[in-house]
Structures are given as structure tokens and as C-alpha cells.
Amino acid sequence: MIKCLIVGIGGLIGSVCRYLLSQIPISNSSSFPSNTLIINFLGALAIGVITGLSIKNSNIDQNLILLLKVGVCGGFTTFSAFSLETVNLINRGEIITSVVYVLLSVLLCLFAVVAGQSIVKYF
């Protein structure tokens, strides 16, 4: 149960940080989602640093890793977890699997958003 609390606290921190960063006005003449791209990049960078540190130093408290990786990064952006999983597949030499995972993740999730909006619109 303590692990759930740790993840929840981290998720709170990550979610609030995501919200605050999304409110920063970026002058952008198009509708390109710059804030989201920046958030996803920062989340992927953060989870890379966290996992790199945990690999380099096995003495780091695993609850701290859980708080930061699953909680903060997960609350900040699940894109960071997606990016880490893709890199792990590539590092294991599973290139085809990683490409399939990327394509399916993007296409299925885009479809899911459209489907969810359609369900609400028509029902």
C-alpha cells in the first residue's frame, strides 16, 4: 500500500507541473501543440536521467525511483514511459518490435481519441 501512496504523491507533483507548464504562453502562429511537445520531451528526458542514475548507482532508494519514474514522470506525461519502453526494445535489438510498438501506439491512440469523442458526440 505504501508503494501506491508513493506513486500517488509523485503523480500529484507530475500532474501539477504538467498543468503549470501547459499554461505558459508560447507565441505560435500555428495550432502546433508546442507546450505538449515540450512537456513530452522534458518527461522523456527526465525518465532517461532517472533510469540512467538508477542503473549507474544501485544504492539509490527504490522508493525514490518509484516516486520519480512512475509517479512524477507518469503524472507529467505517459509519453516518457512509452519512450523508455521503445528505447529498451531497441537496446535489446528488438527493432521490428519497437517500430510496430511505436506505430501501433500512435495510430491506436489517435483512433481511440476519435472513437471516444464520437461515442460522446453520438450518445
N, CA, C and O of each residue as an XYZ file, in Angstrom:
492
protein
N       0.817     -1.190      0.000
C       0.000      0.000      0.000
C       0.868      1.265      0.000
O       0.484      2.289     -0.566
N       2.040      1.183      0.640
C       2.922      2.338      0.707
C       3.405      2.717     -0.690
O       3.581      3.898     -0.990
N       3.620      1.711     -1.547
C       4.066      1.991     -2.913
C       3.001      2.767     -3.688
O       3.332      3.652     -4.477
N       1.747      2.446     -3.474
C       0.652      3.189     -4.127
C       0.643      4.643     -3.670
O       0.421      5.549     -4.474
N       0.880      4.863     -2.399
C       0.939      6.217     -1.859
C       2.114      6.985     -2.472
O       1.979      8.157     -2.823
N       3.245      6.330     -2.595
C       4.428      6.957     -3.194
C       4.145      7.359     -4.637
O       4.467      8.474     -5.048
N       3.544      6.452     -5.405
C       3.205      6.746     -6.800
C       2.180      7.880     -6.866
O       2.279      8.762     -7.719
N       1.205      7.856     -5.970
C       0.172      8.904     -5.945
C       0.742     10.278     -5.653
O       0.349     11.260     -6.282
N       1.652     10.357     -4.716
C       2.291     11.646     -4.392
C       3.090     12.143     -5.594
O       3.026     13.318     -5.956
N       3.845     11.227     -6.208
C       4.608     11.603     -7.396
C       3.700     12.026     -8.529
O       3.992     12.988     -9.239
N       2.598     11.312     -8.701
C       1.633     11.649     -9.746
C       1.032     13.029     -9.548
O       0.823     13.769    -10.509
N       0.759     13.367     -8.311
C       0.246     14.698     -7.987
C       1.253     15.767     -8.410
O       0.893     16.761     -9.041
N       2.505     15.550     -8.058
C       3.551     16.512     -8.402
C       3.681     16.635     -9.924
O       3.730     17.739    -10.466
N       3.736     15.485    -10.603
C       3.881     15.497    -12.058
C       2.705     16.141    -12.761
O       2.887     16.904    -13.709
N       1.511     15.842    -12.307
C       0.312     16.406    -12.935
C       0.229     17.916    -12.762
O      -0.127     18.631    -13.698
N       0.552     18.397    -11.580
C       0.537     19.833    -11.331
C       1.608     20.526    -12.179
O       1.364     21.594    -12.741
N       2.779     19.921    -12.268
C       3.846     20.503    -13.108
C       3.428     20.550    -14.564
O       3.688     21.533    -15.258
N       2.780     19.490    -15.032
C       2.293     19.472    -16.419
C       1.301     20.609    -16.642
O       1.391     21.337    -17.631
N       0.371     20.754    -15.734
C      -0.630     21.821    -15.865
C       0.044     23.194    -15.901
O      -0.262     24.018    -16.764
N       0.947     23.433    -14.978
C       1.603     24.740    -14.922
C       2.399     25.030    -16.187
O       2.346     26.143    -16.710
N       3.133     24.044    -16.683
C       3.898     24.241    -17.918
C       2.984     24.438    -19.123
O       3.326     25.169    -20.052
N       1.836     23.794    -19.108
C       0.909     23.943    -20.237
C       0.287     25.333    -20.287
O      -0.254     25.734    -21.317
N       0.362     26.065    -19.188
C      -0.218     27.405    -19.127
C       0.744     28.497    -19.593
O       0.345     29.654    -19.727
N       1.995     28.144    -19.839
C       2.969     29.140    -20.288
C       2.631     29.533    -21.720
O       2.595     28.684    -22.611
N       2.383     30.829    -21.939
C       2.040     31.243    -23.304
C       3.279     31.209    -24.204
O       4.305     31.820    -23.904
N       3.156     30.486    -25.301
C       4.221     30.420    -26.292
C       3.667     31.036    -27.563
O       2.650     30.586    -28.092
N       4.352     32.083    -28.054
C       3.838     32.699    -29.277
C       4.055     31.725    -30.415
O       5.177     31.332    -30.734
N       2.957     31.357    -31.004
C       2.945     30.323    -32.012
C       1.855     30.680    -33.006
O       0.676     30.716    -32.653
N       2.238     30.942    -34.234
C       1.251     31.387    -35.219
C       0.383     30.244    -35.725
O      -0.662     30.481    -36.332
N       0.802     29.013    -35.483
C       0.002     27.881    -35.935
C      -0.666     27.226    -34.732
O      -0.548     27.696    -33.600
N      -1.353     26.154    -34.998
C      -2.005     25.433    -33.898
C      -1.135     24.285    -33.402
O      -1.624     23.404    -32.695
N       0.156     24.280    -33.761
C       1.062     23.228    -33.332
C       1.134     23.202    -31.808
O       1.355     24.240    -31.184
N       0.951     22.034    -31.205
C       0.920     21.931    -29.738
C       2.327     21.989    -29.120
O       2.841     20.984    -28.628
N       2.926     23.161    -29.154
C       4.303     23.342    -28.673
C       4.453     22.967    -27.207
O       5.407     22.286    -26.831
N       3.515     23.409    -26.381
C       3.614     23.118    -24.945
C       3.631     21.615    -24.691
O       4.431     21.125    -23.893
N       2.754     20.887    -25.364
C       2.695     19.442    -25.171
C       3.969     18.773    -25.665
O       4.479     17.858    -25.019
N       4.484     19.221    -26.800
C       5.731     18.670    -27.305
C       6.861     18.897    -26.308
O       7.661     17.998    -26.049
N       6.919     20.094    -25.757
C       7.954     20.415    -24.764
C       7.786     19.552    -23.517
O       8.767     19.027    -22.991
N       6.563     19.402    -23.046
C       6.281     18.577    -21.870
C       6.688     17.131    -22.130
O       7.331     16.506    -21.286
N       6.319     16.598    -23.287
C       6.673     15.216    -23.606
C       8.184     15.040    -23.711
O       8.731     14.033    -23.261
N       8.853     16.021    -24.305
C      10.313     15.957    -24.395
C      10.941     15.982    -23.007
O      11.822     15.176    -22.707
N      10.491     16.905    -22.159
C      11.041     17.006    -20.804
C      10.770     15.747    -19.990
O      11.623     15.302    -19.222
N       9.586     15.178    -20.157
C       9.260     13.938    -19.449
C      10.141     12.782    -19.893
O      10.605     11.993    -19.070
N      10.369     12.685    -21.205
C      11.245     11.630    -21.719
C      12.681     11.845    -21.243
O      13.374     10.892    -20.887
N      13.120     13.097    -21.239
C      14.464     13.414    -20.748
C      14.578     13.051    -19.263
O      15.566     12.453    -18.837
N      13.569     13.412    -18.493
C      13.588     13.128    -17.049
C      13.627     11.633    -16.770
O      14.404     11.182    -15.929
N      12.797     10.858    -17.465
C      12.787      9.413    -17.193
C      14.091      8.770    -17.652
O      14.529      7.770    -17.084
N      14.709      9.347    -18.683
C      16.023      8.866    -19.103
C      17.082      9.116    -18.053
O      17.893      8.238    -17.760
N      17.080     10.314    -17.483
C      18.036     10.654    -16.428
C      17.802      9.778    -15.199
O      18.752      9.258    -14.614
N      16.554      9.616    -14.815
C      16.220      8.823    -13.617
C      16.657      7.371    -13.788
O      17.287      6.805    -12.896
N      16.327      6.768    -14.927
C      16.721      5.369    -15.126
C      18.235      5.248    -15.281
O      18.836      4.283    -14.810
N      18.847      6.230    -15.943
C      20.309      6.212    -16.064
C      20.985      6.262    -14.713
O      21.936      5.523    -14.461
N      20.495      7.139    -13.836
C      21.057      7.236    -12.485
C      20.828      5.956    -11.686
O      21.698      5.521    -10.932
N      19.651      5.358    -11.858
C      19.361      4.141    -11.094
C      20.212      2.966    -11.569
O      20.540      2.078    -10.781
N      20.568      2.957    -12.845
C      21.452      1.908    -13.364
C      22.881      2.154    -12.893
O      23.588      1.223    -12.508
N      23.292      3.408    -12.926
C      24.665      3.775    -12.553
C      24.922      3.600    -11.059
O      26.025      3.235    -10.653
N      23.899      3.861    -10.244
C      24.061      3.805     -8.794
C      22.966      2.918     -8.206
O      21.832      3.358     -8.015
N      23.317      1.675     -7.925
C      22.323      0.725     -7.410
C      21.949      1.006     -5.956
O      21.056      0.354     -5.414
N      22.616      1.960     -5.321
C      22.306      2.296     -3.934
C      21.142      3.275     -3.796
O      20.705      3.555     -2.680
N      20.640      3.793     -4.904
C      19.518      4.738     -4.833
C      18.283      4.001     -4.322
O      17.969      2.902     -4.779
N      17.607      4.605     -3.394
C      16.403      4.019     -2.804
C      15.369      3.739     -3.892
O      15.021      4.633     -4.663
N      14.882      2.513     -3.956
C      13.917      2.114     -4.973
C      12.576      2.839     -4.830
O      11.855      3.012     -5.813
N      12.244      3.260     -3.616
C      11.027      4.048     -3.438
C      11.167      5.429     -4.075
O      10.193      5.975     -4.594
N      12.378      5.996     -4.038
C      12.629      7.267     -4.699
C      12.512      7.108     -6.208
O      11.936      7.961     -6.883
N      13.051      6.030     -6.729
C      12.939      5.751     -8.167
C      11.462      5.590     -8.544
O      11.018      6.118     -9.563
N      10.716      4.869     -7.729
C       9.283      4.677     -7.971
C       8.556      6.021     -7.963
O       7.743      6.298     -8.845
N       8.849      6.846     -6.973
C       8.242      8.172     -6.875
C       8.518      8.995     -8.133
O       7.610      9.599     -8.703
N       9.778      9.011     -8.555
C      10.165      9.857     -9.681
C       9.751      9.284    -11.031
O       9.190      9.993    -11.866
N      10.027      7.996    -11.244
C       9.795      7.395    -12.567
C       8.313      7.142    -12.829
O       7.769      7.622    -13.823
N       7.673      6.409    -11.966
C       6.266      6.063    -12.173
C       5.349      7.212    -11.755
O       4.393      7.543    -12.457
N       5.651      7.815    -10.605
C       4.794      8.876    -10.089
C       4.940     10.180    -10.838
O       4.030     10.587    -11.561
N       6.081     10.845    -10.675
C       6.260     12.178    -11.265
C       6.216     12.116    -12.790
O       5.449     12.840    -13.425
N       7.044     11.244    -13.377
C       7.056     11.174    -14.851
C       5.730     10.662    -15.402
O       5.260     11.140    -16.434
N       5.129      9.698    -14.722
C       3.835      9.186    -15.159
C       2.743     10.240    -15.078
O       1.884     10.317    -15.956
N       2.772     11.055    -14.025
C       1.801     12.141    -13.903
C       2.090     13.272    -14.865
O       1.178     13.931    -15.363
N       3.362     13.490    -15.122
C       3.774     14.575    -16.021
C       3.433     14.222    -17.459
O       2.869     15.038    -18.187
N       3.775     13.004    -17.868
C       3.456     12.539    -19.213
C       3.694     11.045    -19.309
O       4.767     10.566    -18.943
N       2.718     10.308    -19.791
C       2.946      8.889    -20.018
C       3.804      8.677    -21.253
O       4.261      7.563    -21.509
N       4.025      9.734    -22.019
C       4.896      9.628    -23.185
C       6.307      9.260    -22.752
O       7.043      8.627    -23.508
N       6.688      9.650    -21.550
C       8.017      9.294    -21.062
C       8.134      7.784    -20.892
O       9.168      7.210    -21.232
N       7.106      7.136    -20.378
C       7.129      5.679    -20.228
C       7.151      5.008    -21.596
O       7.890      4.046    -21.803
N       6.354      5.502    -22.521
C       6.329      4.993    -23.892
C       7.719      5.105    -24.520
O       8.190      4.165    -25.160
N       8.366      6.244    -24.338
C       9.696      6.460    -24.907
C      10.713      5.508    -24.304
O      11.533      4.936    -25.022
N      10.663      5.333    -22.987
C      11.587      4.422    -22.314
C      11.384      2.989    -22.799
O      12.355      2.288    -23.084
N      10.142      2.554    -22.893
C       9.865      1.196    -23.355
C      10.371      0.980    -24.779
O      10.907     -0.081    -25.096
N      10.199      1.985    -25.633
C      10.679      1.888    -27.015
C      12.202      1.783    -27.052
O      12.749      0.949    -27.773
N      12.887      2.626    -26.278
C      14.348      2.580    -26.223
C      14.826      1.242    -25.664
O      15.819      0.694    -26.141
N      14.136      0.715    -24.666
C      14.515     -0.589    -24.114
C      14.404     -1.689    -25.164
O      15.266     -2.563    -25.242
N      13.345     -1.648    -25.973
C      13.203     -2.619    -27.065
C      14.355     -2.487    -28.055
O      14.937     -3.488    -28.473
N      14.681     -1.262    -28.425
C      15.784     -1.023    -29.364
C      17.098     -1.516    -28.772
O      17.880     -2.169    -29.463
N      17.347     -1.211    -27.504
C      18.588     -1.639    -26.848
C      18.719     -3.154    -26.782
O      19.827     -3.691    -26.778
N      17.576     -3.842    -26.731
C      17.604     -5.313    -26.720
C      17.687     -5.889    -28.136
O      17.676     -7.106    -28.323
N      17.771     -5.000    -29.128
C      17.870     -5.448    -30.513
C      16.541     -5.801    -31.145
O      16.504     -6.384    -32.228
N      15.461     -5.459    -30.491
C      14.125     -5.781    -30.999
C      13.601     -4.611    -31.838
O      12.615     -3.964    -31.484
N      14.282     -4.360    -32.951
C      13.989     -3.198    -33.784
C      12.597     -3.281    -34.398
O      11.837     -2.314    -34.345
N      12.262     -4.413    -34.973
C      10.944     -4.560    -35.606
C       9.847     -4.400    -34.564
O       8.846     -3.727    -34.809
N      10.032     -5.012    -33.410
C       9.045     -4.876    -32.337
C       8.902     -3.423    -31.916
O       7.789     -2.955    -31.677
N      10.016     -2.701    -31.821
C       9.951     -1.296    -31.412
C       9.209     -0.454    -32.445
O       8.432      0.429    -32.081
N       9.443     -0.717    -33.729
C       8.750      0.033    -34.784
C       7.253     -0.263    -34.747
O       6.429      0.645    -34.861
N       6.913     -1.531    -34.588
C       5.499     -1.915    -34.502
C       4.856     -1.261    -33.287
O       3.734     -0.761    -33.371
N       5.560     -1.262    -32.161
C       5.042     -0.654    -30.937
C       4.789      0.839    -31.131
O       3.744      1.350    -30.728
N       5.738      1.536    -31.746
C       5.579      2.974    -31.987
C       4.384      3.225    -32.897
O       3.526      4.054    -32.592
N       4.332      2.504    -34.017
C       3.236      2.723    -34.968
C       1.877      2.393    -34.356
O       0.923      3.159    -34.494
N       1.797      1.247    -33.680
C       0.525      0.868    -33.060
C       0.126      1.848    -31.961
O      -1.044      2.214    -31.849
N       1.080      2.267    -31.161
C       0.775      3.192    -30.067
C       0.203      4.498    -30.608
O      -0.824      4.985    -30.135
N       0.872      5.045    -31.589
C       0.420      6.322    -32.135
C      -0.924      6.159    -32.847
O      -1.869      6.902    -32.582
N      -0.999      5.190    -33.743
C      -2.226      5.032    -34.533
C      -3.424      4.611    -33.682
O      -4.514      5.166    -33.823
N      -3.223      3.630    -32.800
C      -4.339      3.180    -31.967
C      -4.809      4.263    -31.001
O      -6.007      4.417    -30.765
N      -3.862      5.010    -30.446
C      -4.252      6.059    -29.501
C      -4.951      7.214    -30.214
O      -5.891      7.793    -29.669
N      -4.509      7.554    -31.415
C      -5.224      8.576    -32.192
C      -6.636      8.087    -32.503
O      -7.603      8.837    -32.364
N      -6.753      6.826    -32.924
C      -8.060      6.240    -33.193
C      -8.929      6.255    -31.935
O     -10.120      6.558    -32.003
N      -8.329      5.926    -30.783
C      -9.083      5.878    -29.529
C      -9.637      7.251    -29.161
O     -10.762      7.359    -28.675
N      -8.851      8.294    -29.391
C      -9.330      9.649    -29.098
C     -10.524      9.978    -29.991
O     -11.537     10.490    -29.516
N     -10.402      9.687    -31.269
C     -11.512      9.947    -32.208
C     -12.728      9.114    -31.837
O     -13.853      9.613    -31.848
N     -12.507      7.844    -31.509
C     -13.611      6.966    -31.128
C     -14.300      7.464    -29.857
O     -15.527      7.495    -29.774
N     -13.490      7.853    -28.872
C     -14.062      8.362    -27.625
C     -14.878      9.622    -27.847
O     -15.961      9.775    -27.282
N     -14.362     10.518    -28.663
C     -15.106     11.746    -28.967
C     -16.385     11.428    -29.719
O     -17.420     12.050    -29.479
N     -16.321     10.462    -30.628
C     -17.505     10.076    -31.406
C     -18.568      9.441    -30.528
O     -19.758      9.716    -30.686
N     -18.141      8.594    -29.608
C     -19.095      7.952    -28.696
C     -19.850      9.009    -27.898
O     -21.071      8.936    -27.761
N     -19.128      9.980    -27.378
C     -19.764     11.043    -26.596
C     -20.666     11.884    -27.482
O     -21.757     12.276    -27.069
N     -20.220     12.158    -28.684
C     -20.980     13.025    -29.606
C     -22.299     12.371    -30.013
O     -23.313     13.059    -30.129
N     -22.303     11.067    -30.228
C     -23.489     10.399    -30.760
C     -24.358      9.718    -29.709
O     -25.433      9.217    -30.040
N     -23.922      9.686    -28.450
C     -24.733      9.032    -27.428
C     -25.027      9.934    -26.279
O     -25.702      9.529    -25.333
